[in-house]
């Protein structure tokens, strides 16, 4: 899909529509927070977050190995905490008022909810700690995993998944669908994939966003109840992975965030909604890269910035501050 310079026109005037996107699980890599924590302010902030959730996120962001940070109970709080660090820097000096909206992929929806002030940082971290732990427990109930399927005809792929007892977990757009289920069935899919497609096993610890996560829902609903956390309506526009819809109620957004644990992520529809909103620039916060890659295929022609390290903030500031 190719977009033109007509995007962002209101009353004949060009209007910037800058969207911040927040990555999901799998974006983390060993030592990805090293460049951030070389600055004392970021290290002190992460130390405080670590103390709040009783997880050593400083160690996990700097010295823990790939297998350790693959653990869902570690990965999810780590990713959201990295997002909080980035958002603090990105939104400083009045730049938050120049941001149109936010969206998150999977656990990145928790980061997006914090950015939109639906959740406080403390409540967002408390919720993601429970989400990660509940999903990690659910993943122990069966030998499951996930694979990315690239280039398949969607109808052919869905029929093949039905035959194998697998499920689509992420519709990522740009010809990529992540599927999930029992590892034996994933191996069978890789041996006999849909025509003209590639099947790539992913290094994740379970079949997220499928029926295999149903046992996590009661625990997550309890953690997301209004008696456990404070929920406010969003102060920035925010889009859900449920069907790509924009959500104006904080409570409704959190309900969708919870139910998403056992239903597919529709990032393809989220990107379509961002296009319909007239997006003129996309900024992905740390650990950045994956969503920008999808945008280059699904939102062709839209300028993007991946904020992987503090050195990337200058490019993001330029996108935000630049005159249309």
Secondary structure as GFF3:
##gff-version 3
##sequence-region A 1 324
A	DSSP	beta_strand	9	10	.	.	.	ID=ss1
A	DSSP	beta_strand	13	14	.	.	.	ID=ss2
A	DSSP	beta_strand	18	22	.	.	.	ID=ss3
A	DSSP	alpha_helix	34	37	.	.	.	ID=ss4
A	DSSP	alpha_helix	40	53	.	.	.	ID=ss5
A	DSSP	alpha_helix	57	62	.	.	.	ID=ss6
A	DSSP	alpha_helix	66	70	.	.	.	ID=ss7
A	DSSP	alpha_helix	72	90	.	.	.	ID=ss8
A	DSSP	three_ten_helix	95	98	.	.	.	ID=ss9
A	DSSP	beta_strand	101	104	.	.	.	ID=ss10
A	DSSP	alpha_helix	108	115	.	.	.	ID=ss11
A	DSSP	alpha_helix	121	139	.	.	.	ID=ss12
A	DSSP	beta_strand	144	150	.	.	.	ID=ss13
A	DSSP	alpha_helix	154	164	.	.	.	ID=ss14
A	DSSP	beta_strand	167	173	.	.	.	ID=ss15
A	DSSP	beta_strand	176	182	.	.	.	ID=ss16
A	DSSP	alpha_helix	183	191	.	.	.	ID=ss17
A	DSSP	beta_strand	198	201	.	.	.	ID=ss18
A	DSSP	three_ten_helix	211	216	.	.	.	ID=ss19
A	DSSP	alpha_helix	217	223	.	.	.	ID=ss20
A	DSSP	beta_strand	237	239	.	.	.	ID=ss21
A	DSSP	alpha_helix	250	259	.	.	.	ID=ss22
A	DSSP	three_ten_helix	260	262	.	.	.	ID=ss23
A	DSSP	beta_strand	265	266	.	.	.	ID=ss24
A	DSSP	alpha_helix	267	276	.	.	.	ID=ss25
A	DSSP	beta_strand	281	284	.	.	.	ID=ss26
A	DSSP	alpha_helix	290	298	.	.	.	ID=ss27
A	DSSP	beta_strand	303	306	.	.	.	ID=ss28
A	DSSP	three_ten_helix	310	312	.	.	.	ID=ss29
A	DSSP	alpha_helix	313	321	.	.	.	ID=ss30
###
